Amino acid sequence: MSERKVLNKYYPPDFDPAKIPRRKLGKDRQQVVRLMAPFSMQCKSCTEFIYKGKKFNARKEAAAGEHYFGIKIFRFYIKCPRCSNEITFKTDPKNSDYVAEHGAQRNFEPWREEEAKKNEGSEDEDEV
């Protein structure tokens, strides 16, 4: 009997990984990924609240021509669970966050406002 939970794979001596064909992306260069909503948002068409941590099957693509110090910016497309409206958001590496682009509005988060005030105060001190 073989082991039930095998973690290792056997690779024969004549195995050549170069012979395995690479996975092809479609013409639109989008991947389907499973992700959790990175922030709480409200759908603009049906006013449904989508809370942070809700899981979605999303389409992911690199935003064309958008980079931040050589870091790619990705755009994600999800659908509202209530009305199937398409919602898009993209990564924001400058602030280590995400930006809602279309179809949804980000909910108010009081701690973000406090952090912004602290950052403004520290910038004023640096100038003096």
Rosetta constraint file for C-alpha pairs under 8 A:
AtomPair CA 11 CA 15 HARMONIC 6.33 0.50
AtomPair CA 16 CA 20 HARMONIC 7.76 0.50
AtomPair CA 25 CA 29 HARMONIC 5.44 0.50
AtomPair CA 25 CA 30 HARMONIC 6.78 0.50
AtomPair CA 25 CA 31 HARMONIC 7.20 0.50
AtomPair CA 26 CA 30 HARMONIC 6.66 0.50
AtomPair CA 29 CA 61 HARMONIC 6.40 0.50
AtomPair CA 30 CA 59 HARMONIC 6.08 0.50
AtomPair CA 30 CA 60 HARMONIC 5.40 0.50
AtomPair CA 30 CA 61 HARMONIC 4.83 0.50
AtomPair CA 31 CA 59 HARMONIC 5.52 0.50
AtomPair CA 31 CA 60 HARMONIC 5.17 0.50
AtomPair CA 31 CA 61 HARMONIC 6.64 0.50
AtomPair CA 32 CA 57 HARMONIC 6.65 0.50
AtomPair CA 32 CA 58 HARMONIC 5.61 0.50
AtomPair CA 32 CA 59 HARMONIC 4.56 0.50
AtomPair CA 32 CA 60 HARMONIC 6.20 0.50
AtomPair CA 33 CA 57 HARMONIC 5.76 0.50
AtomPair CA 33 CA 58 HARMONIC 5.30 0.50
AtomPair CA 33 CA 59 HARMONIC 6.16 0.50
AtomPair CA 33 CA 60 HARMONIC 6.71 0.50
AtomPair CA 34 CA 55 HARMONIC 7.00 0.50
AtomPair CA 34 CA 56 HARMONIC 5.77 0.50
AtomPair CA 34 CA 57 HARMONIC 4.60 0.50
AtomPair CA 34 CA 58 HARMONIC 6.02 0.50
AtomPair CA 35 CA 55 HARMONIC 5.63 0.50
AtomPair CA 35 CA 56 HARMONIC 5.52 0.50
AtomPair CA 35 CA 57 HARMONIC 6.48 0.50
AtomPair CA 35 CA 58 HARMONIC 6.77 0.50
AtomPair CA 36 CA 52 HARMONIC 7.17 0.50
AtomPair CA 36 CA 53 HARMONIC 4.83 0.50
AtomPair CA 36 CA 54 HARMONIC 5.18 0.50
AtomPair CA 36 CA 55 HARMONIC 4.28 0.50
AtomPair CA 36 CA 56 HARMONIC 6.06 0.50
AtomPair CA 37 CA 50 HARMONIC 7.83 0.50
AtomPair CA 37 CA 51 HARMONIC 7.06 0.50
AtomPair CA 37 CA 52 HARMONIC 5.01 0.50
AtomPair CA 37 CA 53 HARMONIC 5.05 0.50
AtomPair CA 37 CA 54 HARMONIC 5.38 0.50
AtomPair CA 37 CA 55 HARMONIC 6.39 0.50
AtomPair CA 37 CA 56 HARMONIC 7.33 0.50
AtomPair CA 38 CA 52 HARMONIC 5.58 0.50
AtomPair CA 38 CA 53 HARMONIC 6.55 0.50
AtomPair CA 38 CA 98 HARMONIC 7.22 0.50
AtomPair CA 39 CA 51 HARMONIC 6.82 0.50
AtomPair CA 39 CA 52 HARMONIC 4.57 0.50
AtomPair CA 39 CA 53 HARMONIC 7.56 0.50
AtomPair CA 39 CA 98 HARMONIC 7.92 0.50
AtomPair CA 39 CA 106 HARMONIC 7.18 0.50
AtomPair CA 39 CA 107 HARMONIC 7.93 0.50
AtomPair CA 40 CA 49 HARMONIC 7.37 0.50
AtomPair CA 40 CA 50 HARMONIC 5.74 0.50
AtomPair CA 40 CA 51 HARMONIC 4.33 0.50
AtomPair CA 40 CA 52 HARMONIC 4.55 0.50
AtomPair CA 40 CA 106 HARMONIC 6.19 0.50
AtomPair CA 40 CA 107 HARMONIC 5.67 0.50
AtomPair CA 41 CA 49 HARMONIC 5.93 0.50
AtomPair CA 41 CA 50 HARMONIC 5.25 0.50
AtomPair CA 41 CA 51 HARMONIC 6.40 0.50
AtomPair CA 41 CA 52 HARMONIC 7.75 0.50
AtomPair CA 41 CA 104 HARMONIC 6.17 0.50
AtomPair CA 41 CA 105 HARMONIC 5.45 0.50
AtomPair CA 41 CA 106 HARMONIC 4.33 0.50
AtomPair CA 41 CA 107 HARMONIC 5.05 0.50
AtomPair CA 42 CA 47 HARMONIC 5.64 0.50
AtomPair CA 42 CA 48 HARMONIC 5.56 0.50
AtomPair CA 42 CA 49 HARMONIC 4.44 0.50
AtomPair CA 42 CA 50 HARMONIC 5.88 0.50
AtomPair CA 42 CA 104 HARMONIC 5.40 0.50
AtomPair CA 42 CA 105 HARMONIC 5.27 0.50
AtomPair CA 42 CA 106 HARMONIC 6.42 0.50
AtomPair CA 42 CA 107 HARMONIC 6.65 0.50
AtomPair CA 43 CA 47 HARMONIC 4.82 0.50
AtomPair CA 43 CA 48 HARMONIC 5.28 0.50
AtomPair CA 43 CA 49 HARMONIC 6.49 0.50
AtomPair CA 43 CA 50 HARMONIC 7.44 0.50
AtomPair CA 43 CA 80 HARMONIC 6.82 0.50
AtomPair CA 43 CA 85 HARMONIC 7.81 0.50
AtomPair CA 43 CA 87 HARMONIC 7.74 0.50
AtomPair CA 43 CA 103 HARMONIC 6.09 0.50
AtomPair CA 43 CA 104 HARMONIC 4.41 0.50
AtomPair CA 43 CA 105 HARMONIC 6.53 0.50
AtomPair CA 44 CA 48 HARMONIC 7.97 0.50
AtomPair CA 44 CA 103 HARMONIC 5.56 0.50
AtomPair CA 44 CA 104 HARMONIC 5.10 0.50
AtomPair CA 44 CA 105 HARMONIC 6.64 0.50
AtomPair CA 45 CA 83 HARMONIC 7.80 0.50
AtomPair CA 45 CA 85 HARMONIC 7.15 0.50
AtomPair CA 45 CA 103 HARMONIC 7.29 0.50
AtomPair CA 46 CA 82 HARMONIC 7.59 0.50
AtomPair CA 46 CA 83 HARMONIC 6.57 0.50
AtomPair CA 48 CA 80 HARMONIC 7.86 0.50
AtomPair CA 48 CA 82 HARMONIC 6.91 0.50
AtomPair CA 50 CA 54 HARMONIC 7.09 0.50
AtomPair CA 50 CA 80 HARMONIC 7.87 0.50
AtomPair CA 56 CA 78 HARMONIC 6.66 0.50
AtomPair CA 56 CA 79 HARMONIC 7.98 0.50
AtomPair CA 57 CA 78 HARMONIC 6.93 0.50
AtomPair CA 58 CA 76 HARMONIC 6.23 0.50
AtomPair CA 58 CA 77 HARMONIC 5.44 0.50
AtomPair CA 58 CA 78 HARMONIC 4.97 0.50
AtomPair CA 58 CA 79 HARMONIC 7.99 0.50
AtomPair CA 59 CA 76 HARMONIC 5.61 0.50
AtomPair CA 59 CA 77 HARMONIC 5.10 0.50
AtomPair CA 59 CA 78 HARMONIC 6.89 0.50
AtomPair CA 60 CA 74 HARMONIC 6.71 0.50
AtomPair CA 60 CA 75 HARMONIC 5.78 0.50
AtomPair CA 60 CA 76 HARMONIC 4.68 0.50
AtomPair CA 60 CA 77 HARMONIC 6.61 0.50
AtomPair CA 61 CA 74 HARMONIC 5.64 0.50
AtomPair CA 61 CA 75 HARMONIC 5.39 0.50
AtomPair CA 61 CA 76 HARMONIC 6.66 0.50
AtomPair CA 62 CA 72 HARMONIC 6.64 0.50
AtomPair CA 62 CA 73 HARMONIC 5.95 0.50
AtomPair CA 62 CA 74 HARMONIC 4.41 0.50
AtomPair CA 62 CA 75 HARMONIC 6.06 0.50
AtomPair CA 63 CA 72 HARMONIC 7.51 0.50
AtomPair CA 63 CA 73 HARMONIC 5.63 0.50
AtomPair CA 63 CA 74 HARMONIC 5.35 0.50
AtomPair CA 63 CA 75 HARMONIC 5.77 0.50
AtomPair CA 66 CA 72 HARMONIC 6.79 0.50
AtomPair CA 66 CA 73 HARMONIC 6.01 0.50
AtomPair CA 67 CA 71 HARMONIC 5.40 0.50
AtomPair CA 67 CA 72 HARMONIC 4.96 0.50
AtomPair CA 67 CA 73 HARMONIC 5.76 0.50
AtomPair CA 68 CA 72 HARMONIC 6.76 0.50
AtomPair CA 68 CA 73 HARMONIC 7.32 0.50
AtomPair CA 68 CA 93 HARMONIC 6.91 0.50
AtomPair CA 68 CA 94 HARMONIC 7.13 0.50
AtomPair CA 71 CA 93 HARMONIC 7.59 0.50
AtomPair CA 73 CA 90 HARMONIC 6.84 0.50
AtomPair CA 73 CA 91 HARMONIC 5.58 0.50
AtomPair CA 73 CA 92 HARMONIC 7.00 0.50
AtomPair CA 73 CA 93 HARMONIC 7.46 0.50
AtomPair CA 74 CA 90 HARMONIC 5.49 0.50
AtomPair CA 74 CA 91 HARMONIC 5.59 0.50
AtomPair CA 75 CA 88 HARMONIC 6.87 0.50
AtomPair CA 75 CA 89 HARMONIC 5.79 0.50
AtomPair CA 75 CA 90 HARMONIC 4.17 0.50
AtomPair CA 75 CA 91 HARMONIC 6.66 0.50
AtomPair CA 76 CA 88 HARMONIC 5.55 0.50
AtomPair CA 76 CA 89 HARMONIC 5.49 0.50
AtomPair CA 76 CA 90 HARMONIC 5.97 0.50
AtomPair CA 77 CA 86 HARMONIC 6.61 0.50
AtomPair CA 77 CA 87 HARMONIC 5.73 0.50
AtomPair CA 77 CA 88 HARMONIC 4.64 0.50
AtomPair CA 77 CA 89 HARMONIC 6.92 0.50
AtomPair CA 78 CA 86 HARMONIC 5.80 0.50
AtomPair CA 78 CA 87 HARMONIC 5.25 0.50
AtomPair CA 78 CA 88 HARMONIC 6.41 0.50
AtomPair CA 79 CA 83 HARMONIC 7.97 0.50
AtomPair CA 79 CA 84 HARMONIC 4.92 0.50
AtomPair CA 79 CA 85 HARMONIC 5.39 0.50
AtomPair CA 79 CA 86 HARMONIC 4.56 0.50
AtomPair CA 79 CA 87 HARMONIC 5.77 0.50
AtomPair CA 80 CA 84 HARMONIC 4.60 0.50
AtomPair CA 80 CA 85 HARMONIC 5.20 0.50
AtomPair CA 80 CA 86 HARMONIC 6.44 0.50
AtomPair CA 80 CA 87 HARMONIC 6.88 0.50
AtomPair CA 85 CA 103 HARMONIC 6.94 0.50
AtomPair CA 86 CA 102 HARMONIC 7.92 0.50
AtomPair CA 86 CA 103 HARMONIC 6.13 0.50
AtomPair CA 87 CA 101 HARMONIC 7.69 0.50
AtomPair CA 87 CA 102 HARMONIC 5.63 0.50
AtomPair CA 87 CA 103 HARMONIC 4.47 0.50
AtomPair CA 87 CA 104 HARMONIC 5.93 0.50
AtomPair CA 88 CA 100 HARMONIC 6.39 0.50
AtomPair CA 88 CA 101 HARMONIC 5.46 0.50
AtomPair CA 88 CA 102 HARMONIC 5.18 0.50
AtomPair CA 88 CA 103 HARMONIC 6.57 0.50
AtomPair CA 88 CA 104 HARMONIC 7.67 0.50
AtomPair CA 89 CA 98 HARMONIC 6.68 0.50
AtomPair CA 89 CA 99 HARMONIC 5.47 0.50
AtomPair CA 89 CA 100 HARMONIC 4.30 0.50
AtomPair CA 89 CA 101 HARMONIC 4.96 0.50
AtomPair CA 89 CA 102 HARMONIC 6.97 0.50
AtomPair CA 90 CA 98 HARMONIC 5.62 0.50
AtomPair CA 90 CA 99 HARMONIC 5.43 0.50
AtomPair CA 90 CA 100 HARMONIC 6.69 0.50
AtomPair CA 90 CA 101 HARMONIC 7.08 0.50
AtomPair CA 91 CA 96 HARMONIC 7.84 0.50
AtomPair CA 91 CA 97 HARMONIC 6.25 0.50
AtomPair CA 91 CA 98 HARMONIC 4.48 0.50
AtomPair CA 91 CA 99 HARMONIC 6.31 0.50
AtomPair CA 92 CA 96 HARMONIC 5.80 0.50
AtomPair CA 92 CA 97 HARMONIC 5.05 0.50
AtomPair CA 92 CA 98 HARMONIC 5.02 0.50
AtomPair CA 92 CA 99 HARMONIC 6.37 0.50
AtomPair CA 93 CA 97 HARMONIC 6.41 0.50
AtomPair CA 100 CA 104 HARMONIC 6.57 0.50
AtomPair CA 100 CA 105 HARMONIC 6.54 0.50
AtomPair CA 100 CA 106 HARMONIC 6.46 0.50
AtomPair CA 109 CA 113 HARMONIC 7.09 0.50
AtomPair CA 110 CA 114 HARMONIC 6.50 0.50
AtomPair CA 111 CA 115 HARMONIC 6.19 0.50
AtomPair CA 112 CA 116 HARMONIC 6.20 0.50
AtomPair CA 113 CA 117 HARMONIC 6.29 0.50
AtomPair CA 114 CA 118 HARMONIC 6.27 0.50
AtomPair CA 115 CA 119 HARMONIC 6.14 0.50
AtomPair CA 116 CA 120 HARMONIC 6.18 0.50
AtomPair CA 117 CA 121 HARMONIC 6.22 0.50
AtomPair CA 118 CA 122 HARMONIC 6.23 0.50
AtomPair CA 119 CA 123 HARMONIC 6.16 0.50
AtomPair CA 120 CA 124 HARMONIC 6.28 0.50
AtomPair CA 121 CA 125 HARMONIC 6.39 0.50
AtomPair CA 122 CA 126 HARMONIC 6.28 0.50
AtomPair CA 123 CA 127 HARMONIC 6.42 0.50
AtomPair CA 124 CA 128 HARMONIC 6.62 0.50
